Amino acid sequence: TCQSGVSPGTEGAAAARDFQAVRATRQFGEHGVGAMATRVERPFLDREAMVYEADHRWGNDTWSIRTTAVLSSIAVQGTQVNDSGAQMRIDRDHGNGWRQQLFLLHLGDELQLNDFGFLERNDFNYARYDLALPDRSRLRAGIDAVGARSGGDWQGGWGQIDERGNDG
């Protein structure tokens, strides 16, 4: 299966922007790949932003892996700034209510995706590990008891360990 789309646009105000986006995806059995390119021109600011993204998805009944890499190339008043970012999510379903997930994210300090409205912040590293436990697990009962004593919240049996980098 192959899908693609194109989205051009122009805003009409004095501080307007012109934007284009193109995305294509392809499914190969258990694998899926995609790519996207965006361009935003803001003449009022003498700014042009190009963003390129590639992603891969793979999964079966037990495993799921999703990866994304992104590059930005921004020109503002003749100055060029380039940077990159990436994310990966690995999900393992052990069955009977047991599940693990690892999420990794890196956003370079000069990565800029905001011209199209995608990025809350840059210069950020983040890692998260989640463990889902069956409702009737002895380990789950112990974690719930510890969470209740410490004021923690283990909704749905998901225990989370977060590691945030930089100033996040």
C-alpha positions as CSV (number, residue, x, y, z in Angstrom):
1,T,0.0,0.0,0.0
2,C,1.4,3.4,-1.0
3,Q,-0.2,6.7,0.1
4,S,0.9,10.3,-0.6
5,G,-0.4,13.8,-0.1
6,V,0.5,17.4,-0.9
7,S,-0.7,20.5,1.0
8,P,0.1,24.0,-0.3
9,G,-1.2,27.2,1.2
10,T,-0.9,31.0,1.5
11,E,-2.0,33.3,4.2
12,G,-3.1,36.7,2.9
13,A,-2.1,39.2,5.7
14,A,1.0,41.5,5.5
15,A,3.0,39.2,7.8
16,A,1.7,36.1,6.0
17,R,3.5,32.9,5.2
18,D,3.5,30.5,2.2
19,F,3.7,26.8,3.1
20,Q,3.9,23.5,1.3
21,A,4.0,20.0,2.7
22,V,4.3,16.6,1.0
23,R,4.1,13.2,2.6
24,A,4.4,9.7,1.3
25,T,4.1,6.3,3.0
26,R,4.5,2.7,1.9
27,Q,3.6,-0.5,3.7
28,F,5.8,-3.6,3.1
29,G,4.2,-6.5,5.1
30,E,5.0,-5.8,8.8
31,H,7.1,-2.8,7.8
32,G,5.9,0.7,7.0
33,V,8.0,3.6,5.9
34,G,7.2,7.3,5.4
35,A,8.8,10.6,4.5
36,M,7.7,14.2,4.7
37,A,9.1,17.5,3.5
38,T,7.8,20.9,4.5
39,R,8.7,24.4,3.4
40,V,7.5,27.6,5.0
41,E,8.5,31.0,3.6
42,R,7.8,34.1,5.7
43,P,8.8,37.1,3.6
44,F,8.0,39.6,6.3
45,L,10.7,38.0,8.5
46,D,13.1,37.2,5.6
47,R,12.8,33.6,6.8
48,E,12.6,30.2,4.9
49,A,12.2,27.0,6.8
50,M,12.7,23.5,5.4
51,V,12.0,20.4,7.4
52,Y,12.6,16.8,6.3
53,E,11.3,13.7,8.2
54,A,11.7,9.9,7.7
55,D,10.0,7.3,9.8
56,H,9.8,3.5,10.0
57,R,7.2,1.3,11.7
58,W,7.5,-2.4,12.4
59,G,5.3,-4.7,14.5
60,N,3.8,-8.1,15.1
61,D,1.6,-9.5,17.8
62,T,4.4,-9.2,20.4
63,W,6.7,-6.4,19.3
64,S,6.2,-2.9,17.9
65,I,9.1,-0.5,17.0
66,R,8.6,3.0,15.6
67,T,11.5,5.4,14.7
68,T,11.5,8.9,13.3
69,A,14.4,11.1,12.2
70,V,14.0,14.8,11.4
71,L,16.2,17.6,10.0
72,S,15.6,21.3,9.9
73,S,17.3,23.9,7.7
74,I,16.4,27.5,8.5
75,A,17.6,30.6,6.6
76,V,16.9,33.9,8.4
77,Q,18.2,37.1,6.8
78,G,21.0,35.2,5.1
79,T,22.1,33.1,8.1
80,Q,21.7,29.3,7.8
81,V,21.0,27.1,10.8
82,N,20.7,23.3,10.5
83,D,20.0,20.6,13.1
84,S,18.4,17.3,13.7
85,G,16.3,15.1,16.1
86,A,15.1,11.6,16.5
87,Q,12.7,9.4,18.5
88,M,12.3,5.7,19.0
89,R,9.5,3.7,20.7
90,I,9.9,0.0,21.5
91,D,6.9,-1.8,22.8
92,R,6.7,-5.4,24.0
93,D,3.5,-7.2,24.9
94,H,4.2,-10.2,27.1
95,G,0.6,-11.3,27.2
96,N,-1.7,-11.8,30.3
97,G,-1.6,-8.0,31.0
98,W,2.2,-7.7,31.1
99,R,3.6,-5.0,28.8
100,Q,6.9,-2.9,28.6
101,Q,7.6,0.2,26.6
102,L,10.8,2.3,26.1
103,F,10.6,5.8,24.5
104,L,13.7,7.8,23.6
105,L,13.7,11.3,22.2
106,H,16.5,13.7,21.2
107,L,15.9,17.2,19.9
108,G,19.0,19.2,18.9
109,D,19.5,22.6,20.4
110,E,19.1,24.3,17.0
111,L,16.3,22.1,15.7
112,Q,13.4,24.3,14.5
113,L,10.0,22.9,13.6
114,N,7.8,25.8,14.7
115,D,7.2,27.4,11.4
116,F,4.6,24.7,10.6
117,G,3.6,24.5,14.3
118,F,5.1,21.2,15.4
119,L,7.6,21.6,18.2
120,E,7.0,22.8,21.7
121,R,10.8,23.2,22.5
122,N,14.2,22.2,21.2
123,D,17.5,21.3,23.0
124,F,15.8,18.4,24.8
125,N,16.6,14.8,25.6
126,Y,14.0,12.4,27.1
127,A,13.8,8.8,28.0
128,R,10.8,6.9,29.5
129,Y,10.3,3.3,30.5
130,D,6.8,2.0,31.2
131,L,5.8,-1.3,32.7
132,A,2.1,-2.5,32.6
133,L,1.2,-5.1,35.1
134,P,-1.8,-7.4,35.2
135,D,-4.5,-6.2,37.7
136,R,-4.1,-9.4,39.8
137,S,-0.3,-9.5,39.9
138,R,1.4,-9.7,43.3
139,L,4.0,-7.3,42.1
140,R,1.2,-4.9,41.0
141,A,-0.4,-5.1,44.4
142,G,3.0,-4.3,46.0
143,I,3.5,-1.3,43.7
144,D,-0.1,-0.1,44.3
145,A,0.6,-0.2,48.1
146,V,3.9,1.7,47.7
147,G,2.2,4.2,45.4
148,A,-0.7,4.7,47.8
149,R,1.8,5.3,50.7
150,S,3.9,7.8,48.7
151,G,1.0,9.6,47.1
152,G,2.0,8.2,43.7
153,D,-0.5,7.3,40.9
154,W,-0.2,4.0,39.1
155,Q,-3.4,4.3,37.0
156,G,-3.9,1.3,34.7
157,G,-0.9,-0.5,36.2
158,W,1.6,1.7,34.3
159,G,4.7,2.4,36.3
160,Q,6.8,5.1,34.7
161,I,10.5,6.0,35.1
162,D,11.2,9.3,33.3
163,E,14.6,10.8,32.6
164,R,14.6,14.3,31.2
165,G,17.7,16.0,29.9
166,N,18.9,19.6,29.7
167,D,16.7,22.0,31.6
168,G,13.4,20.0,31.2
